[in-house]
Amino acid sequence: MKKDNKRVIYWLLTGCVLIFIMVVVGGITRLTHSGLSISNYKLISGTIPPMNEVEWQKAFDLYKQYPEYQKLNNHFDLQDFKDIYFWEWLHRVIGRFIGLVFFLPFLYFLITKQISKPTIKKSIILLCLGAFQGFLGWYMVKSGLVDNPDVSHYRLAAHLITAFITFAYTFWVVLDLMFPNRKEINKRFRNLVRIGIVILLIQIIYGAFVAGLDAGFIHNFWPLMSDGKWIHETVYIEQSPFLKNFIEGKSGVQFAHRMLAYLVCALIFWIYYKAKVLDNLTKYQVKGINSLIIIVIIQFALGVFTLIYHVPVWLGVFHQIGAFFLLTAFTFTLHRFSK
C-alpha cells in the first residue's frame, strides 16, 4: 500500500478545517464574553450539556460562585446563562472532536503502515501541539476564576497563537505531501517571506491583546486614534514603566496593533514588488504572492471597519478569519519558495 496517500492528505486537511472552525467559535466565545460560563473541566462528562432544568440550575449555581457573575453578571437569569454557556460548551466539544479526529486516524494509518517515518514524526508533533493547546485553554479559563472576572490577555494570546501555529504546521505537512518535490528559488526572497510570517504572528498576538483587554472599544476612529488628534497624541501613559503601556495598557496595545498592521501591509507589498523581478516563477508561486496582496487588503479593511463600528461580533469574527486566511497564504507562499 502506498504511504502518504490521498487519504492521509484528506485526514490532515480535515484537521485544518476543524482548527479553522475552532478558531471561529473561539472568537465568538470571546466576543460574546462566554468563556467563563463553564467553571469546571470534565474531559468526558463535560461533553454532555445539562439536559434538564435541575441540571441547568446546578450549572448556574456553580457559575454564581465565581467573580464574573458576582462582579459583572449578577443581573443574569437562567436564560442569559444558557446563552453564554452554549458557545463555551461548543468550543470545548469541538476541541475534543479535533483530538479524536487527529488521534484515531493516526493510529489507523500507523497500524496499516500508510504513513512514512517523516510524516509519523510530524504527526506526533501535531498531537503534542493539540494537547498543549487544550491545556492552554483551561489554563486561560482558570485566570478568570480567582479575583478578576476576565481571563489574562497573556494566556488568551498564548491560546490563540498556539491554535494558529498548529493550523499552519498542519497545513505545511499537507503541502509536503502534496508537493514532495520542490526546489529553492531565492534565499533572500524566502527569508523576506519568513520575516513577514514572524511579523504577522506578532500582530496576531497583539490582536489577542486587544481582544483580551477590550482595547477595541476605545479610540474608535481611523486613521486617527481620536477625533481631530494625531495618533501619537492619544497614546497617553496609563501606567509606569512607559513600555508596559504597550503590552498592558489599552491605548498602547491598540496603537501597537495599528502600527503592526501598517508594517504587515508594507512587508507584503514589498514581497509583491520583489517577486516581480524574479524569473521563472511557477503558477503556484504567483498564486501565493497574489493571494497575499488580496487578503491583506481585505483584512486591513475589516480591521478598520471593526474598529470604527465598535467591534460588532460578526465583524470581529470576520477580522479574525481574515488573519487566519492571511497566515494560510503566507504558509503556502513560503512553502512554494522553500527547498
C-alpha positions as CSV (number, residue, x, y, z in Angstrom):
1,M,0.0,0.0,0.0
2,K,1.3,3.4,-0.9
3,K,2.4,5.5,2.0
4,D,1.3,9.1,2.5
5,N,-1.6,8.5,0.1
6,K,-4.6,10.8,-0.6
7,R,-6.5,9.5,2.5
8,V,-3.6,10.8,4.7
9,I,-3.8,14.2,2.9
10,Y,-7.6,14.3,3.4
11,W,-7.2,13.4,7.1
12,L,-4.8,16.3,7.6
13,L,-6.9,18.7,5.6
14,T,-9.9,17.8,7.7
15,G,-7.8,18.7,10.7
16,C,-7.1,22.1,9.1
17,V,-10.8,22.7,8.6
18,L,-11.7,21.8,12.1
19,I,-9.0,24.0,13.6
20,F,-10.4,26.8,11.5
21,I,-13.9,26.2,12.8
22,M,-12.4,26.0,16.3
23,V,-10.8,29.4,16.0
24,V,-14.0,31.0,14.6
25,V,-16.1,29.6,17.5
26,G,-13.4,30.7,19.9
27,G,-13.6,34.2,18.5
28,I,-17.4,34.2,19.0
29,T,-16.9,32.8,22.5
30,R,-14.5,35.7,23.4
31,L,-16.6,38.4,21.7
32,T,-19.8,37.3,23.5
33,H,-17.9,37.0,26.8
34,S,-18.9,33.4,27.1
35,G,-15.6,31.9,28.1
36,L,-16.1,31.7,31.8
37,S,-19.6,30.3,31.8
38,I,-18.3,26.7,32.5
39,S,-16.3,26.9,35.7
40,N,-15.0,23.4,35.8
41,Y,-13.3,21.0,33.4
42,K,-14.5,17.4,32.9
43,L,-13.0,15.7,29.9
44,I,-15.6,13.0,29.4
45,S,-18.8,14.0,31.2
46,G,-18.3,17.6,30.2
47,T,-19.1,16.7,26.7
48,I,-22.8,16.4,27.5
49,P,-24.5,19.7,28.4
50,P,-27.2,20.0,31.1
51,M,-30.2,18.0,29.9
52,N,-33.0,19.3,32.2
53,E,-33.9,22.3,34.4
54,V,-32.4,20.7,37.5
55,E,-29.0,20.3,35.8
56,W,-29.2,23.7,34.3
57,Q,-29.9,25.3,37.7
58,K,-26.9,23.3,39.2
59,A,-24.6,24.6,36.5
60,F,-25.9,28.2,37.0
61,D,-25.4,27.9,40.8
62,L,-21.8,26.9,40.1
63,Y,-21.3,29.9,37.9
64,K,-22.7,32.2,40.6
65,Q,-19.7,31.2,42.9
66,Y,-17.2,32.9,40.6
67,P,-16.2,36.6,40.1
68,E,-17.8,37.0,36.6
69,Y,-21.3,36.6,38.0
70,Q,-20.6,38.3,41.3
71,K,-19.0,41.4,39.8
72,L,-20.4,41.7,36.3
73,N,-23.4,39.4,35.5
74,N,-25.3,39.3,38.8
75,H,-28.3,40.5,36.8
76,F,-28.3,37.3,34.7
77,D,-31.2,34.9,34.8
78,L,-31.1,31.3,33.8
79,Q,-31.8,32.1,30.1
80,D,-28.9,34.6,30.0
81,F,-26.7,31.9,31.4
82,K,-27.8,29.4,28.8
83,D,-26.9,31.8,26.0
84,I,-23.3,32.2,27.1
85,Y,-23.0,28.6,28.2
86,F,-23.7,27.4,24.6
87,W,-20.6,29.0,23.0
88,E,-18.1,27.8,25.6
89,W,-19.6,24.3,25.5
90,L,-19.5,24.2,21.7
91,H,-15.9,25.5,21.8
92,R,-14.8,22.7,24.2
93,V,-16.7,20.0,22.3
94,I,-15.0,20.9,19.0
95,G,-11.7,20.8,20.8
96,R,-12.4,17.2,22.0
97,F,-13.6,16.3,18.5
98,I,-10.4,17.6,16.9
99,G,-8.4,15.4,19.3
100,L,-10.3,12.3,18.2
101,V,-10.1,13.2,14.5
102,F,-6.3,13.5,14.8
103,F,-5.6,10.6,17.1
104,L,-7.8,7.8,15.9
105,P,-7.0,8.0,12.2
106,F,-3.3,8.5,13.1
107,L,-3.4,5.1,14.9
108,Y,-5.2,3.5,11.9
109,F,-2.7,4.9,9.4
110,L,0.2,3.9,11.7
111,I,-1.1,0.3,12.1
112,T,-1.8,-0.1,8.4
113,K,1.6,1.4,7.5
114,Q,0.1,4.1,5.3
115,I,2.3,6.9,6.6
116,S,6.1,7.3,6.2
117,K,8.5,7.8,9.0
118,P,8.9,11.6,8.4
119,T,5.1,12.0,8.4
120,I,4.9,9.9,11.6
121,K,7.3,12.3,13.3
122,K,5.4,15.4,12.1
123,S,2.0,13.8,13.2
124,I,3.4,13.3,16.7
125,I,4.4,16.9,16.8
126,L,0.8,17.8,15.8
127,L,-0.6,15.7,18.5
128,C,1.6,17.3,21.1
129,L,0.6,20.8,19.8
130,G,-3.1,19.8,20.1
131,A,-2.6,18.6,23.6
132,F,-0.7,21.7,24.6
133,Q,-3.5,23.8,23.0
134,G,-6.1,22.1,25.2
135,F,-4.0,22.7,28.3
136,L,-3.6,26.4,27.4
137,G,-7.4,26.7,27.0
138,W,-8.1,25.5,30.6
139,Y,-5.0,27.5,31.9
140,M,-6.6,30.6,30.3
141,V,-10.0,30.0,31.8
142,K,-8.5,29.5,35.3
143,S,-7.1,33.0,35.2
144,G,-10.6,34.4,35.3
145,L,-11.9,32.3,38.2
146,V,-9.9,33.9,41.0
147,D,-10.4,37.6,41.6
148,N,-10.5,39.3,38.2
149,P,-13.7,38.4,36.2
150,D,-11.8,38.2,33.0
151,V,-9.1,36.0,31.6
152,S,-5.5,37.0,31.4
153,H,-4.8,38.6,28.0
154,Y,-1.4,36.9,28.0
155,R,-2.9,33.5,28.4
156,L,-5.5,34.4,25.8
157,A,-2.7,35.3,23.3
158,A,-0.9,32.1,24.1
159,H,-4.0,30.0,23.5
160,L,-4.8,31.8,20.2
161,I,-1.3,31.8,18.7
162,T,-0.9,28.1,19.5
163,A,-4.0,27.4,17.5
164,F,-2.7,29.4,14.6
165,I,0.7,27.8,14.7
166,T,-0.9,24.3,15.0
167,F,-3.0,25.1,11.9
168,A,0.0,26.5,9.9
169,Y,2.1,23.4,10.8
170,T,-0.7,21.0,9.8
171,F,-1.1,22.8,6.5
172,W,2.6,22.7,6.0
173,V,2.6,18.9,6.4
174,V,-0.2,18.7,3.9
175,L,1.8,20.8,1.4
176,D,4.8,18.5,2.0
177,L,2.7,15.5,0.9
178,M,1.0,17.3,-2.0
179,F,4.3,18.8,-3.3
180,P,7.0,16.3,-2.4
181,N,9.5,17.7,-5.0
182,R,10.4,21.4,-4.8
183,K,13.5,23.5,-5.2
184,E,14.7,26.6,-3.5
185,I,14.4,29.6,-5.8
186,N,15.9,32.5,-3.9
187,K,17.2,32.5,-0.4
188,R,16.8,36.2,0.2
189,F,13.2,36.2,-1.0
190,R,12.4,33.2,1.1
191,N,13.9,34.9,4.2
192,L,11.8,38.0,3.4
193,V,8.7,35.8,3.4
194,R,9.8,34.3,6.7
195,I,10.2,37.8,8.2
196,G,6.6,38.5,7.0
197,I,5.3,35.5,8.8
198,V,7.1,36.4,12.1
199,I,5.7,39.9,12.0
200,L,2.2,38.5,11.2
201,L,2.4,36.2,14.2
202,I,3.4,39.1,16.4
203,Q,0.4,41.0,15.0
204,I,-1.9,38.1,15.8
205,I,-0.6,38.1,19.4
206,Y,-1.4,41.8,19.6
207,G,-4.8,41.1,18.2
208,A,-5.4,38.8,21.1
209,F,-4.1,41.5,23.5
210,V,-6.7,43.9,22.0
211,A,-9.4,41.3,22.5
212,G,-8.3,40.4,26.0
213,L,-8.1,44.0,27.2
214,D,-11.2,45.1,25.3
215,A,-9.0,47.7,23.7
216,G,-11.1,47.8,20.5
217,F,-13.8,49.7,22.3
218,I,-11.8,52.9,22.7
219,H,-10.2,55.2,20.1
220,N,-12.9,54.2,17.5
221,F,-11.6,56.4,14.8
222,W,-9.3,55.9,11.7
223,P,-6.8,56.9,10.6
224,L,-6.5,59.0,13.8
225,M,-7.0,57.5,17.2
226,S,-9.2,60.3,18.3
227,D,-11.5,62.9,16.6
228,G,-9.1,65.5,15.3
229,K,-5.9,64.4,17.0
230,W,-2.9,62.6,15.6
231,I,-2.3,59.1,16.7
232,H,0.8,59.8,18.9
233,E,-1.1,62.4,20.9
234,T,-3.7,59.8,22.1
235,V,-1.2,57.2,23.4
236,Y,-1.2,58.5,26.9
237,I,0.7,57.0,29.7
238,E,-1.6,54.7,31.6
239,Q,1.0,53.2,34.0
240,S,4.7,53.1,34.7
241,P,7.1,52.0,33.3
242,F,6.3,53.5,30.0
243,L,6.9,50.4,27.9
244,K,4.4,48.5,29.9
245,N,1.7,50.6,28.3
246,F,2.3,48.7,25.0
247,I,1.6,45.3,26.5
248,E,-0.9,46.0,29.2
249,G,-2.4,49.5,28.5
250,K,-5.5,49.6,26.3
251,S,-4.3,52.6,24.3
252,G,-0.8,51.4,23.9
253,V,-1.9,48.0,22.8
254,Q,-4.3,49.3,20.2
255,F,-1.6,51.7,19.0
256,A,0.9,48.8,18.6
257,H,-1.8,46.7,16.8
258,R,-2.4,49.6,14.4
259,M,1.3,50.1,13.7
260,L,1.9,46.4,13.1
261,A,-1.0,46.4,10.7
262,Y,0.8,49.1,8.6
263,L,4.0,47.1,8.9
264,V,2.4,43.8,7.7
265,C,0.9,45.6,4.7
266,A,4.2,47.3,3.8
267,L,6.0,44.0,4.0
268,I,3.5,42.2,1.8
269,F,3.6,44.9,-0.8
270,W,7.4,44.8,-0.7
271,I,7.3,41.0,-1.1
272,Y,5.0,41.5,-4.1
273,Y,7.4,44.1,-5.6
274,K,10.4,41.8,-5.1
275,A,8.6,38.9,-6.6
276,K,8.1,40.8,-9.8
277,V,11.8,40.8,-10.5
278,L,12.2,37.1,-10.0
279,D,12.5,34.9,-13.1
280,N,10.7,31.6,-13.9
281,L,8.1,31.7,-11.1
282,T,5.7,28.7,-11.1
283,K,2.0,29.3,-11.2
284,Y,1.7,28.3,-7.6
285,Q,4.3,30.8,-6.5
286,V,2.5,33.5,-8.4
287,K,-0.8,32.5,-6.9
288,G,0.7,32.6,-3.4
289,I,2.1,36.1,-3.9
290,N,-1.2,37.4,-5.4
291,S,-3.2,35.8,-2.6
292,L,-1.1,37.7,0.0
293,I,-2.0,41.1,-1.7
294,I,-5.7,40.4,-2.0
295,I,-6.1,39.0,1.5
296,V,-4.1,41.7,3.3
297,I,-6.2,44.5,1.6
298,I,-9.4,42.8,2.8
299,Q,-8.0,42.1,6.2
300,F,-6.9,45.7,6.6
301,A,-10.3,47.0,5.6
302,L,-12.0,44.5,8.1
303,G,-9.8,45.8,10.9
304,V,-10.7,49.4,10.1
305,F,-14.5,48.7,10.0
306,T,-14.3,46.5,13.1
307,L,-12.8,49.5,15.0
308,I,-15.0,52.3,13.8
309,Y,-18.2,50.3,14.3
310,H,-17.1,49.5,17.9
311,V,-16.4,45.8,17.4
312,P,-19.7,44.1,16.5
313,V,-19.4,40.4,16.9
314,W,-19.8,39.5,13.3
315,L,-17.1,42.0,12.2
316,G,-14.8,40.9,14.9
317,V,-15.2,37.3,13.8
318,F,-14.5,38.1,10.2
319,H,-11.4,40.1,11.2
320,Q,-10.1,37.0,13.0
321,I,-10.9,34.9,9.9
322,G,-9.0,37.3,7.8
323,A,-5.9,36.8,10.0
324,F,-6.4,33.1,9.6
325,F,-6.5,33.3,5.8
326,L,-3.5,35.6,5.7
327,L,-1.4,33.1,7.7
328,T,-2.6,30.4,5.3
329,A,-1.5,32.4,2.3
330,F,1.9,33.1,3.9
331,T,2.4,29.5,4.8
332,F,1.6,28.4,1.2
333,T,3.8,31.1,-0.3
334,L,6.8,30.2,2.0
335,H,6.3,26.5,1.1
336,R,6.4,27.3,-2.6
337,F,9.7,29.2,-2.1
338,S,11.4,26.7,0.2
339,K,13.6,23.8,-0.6
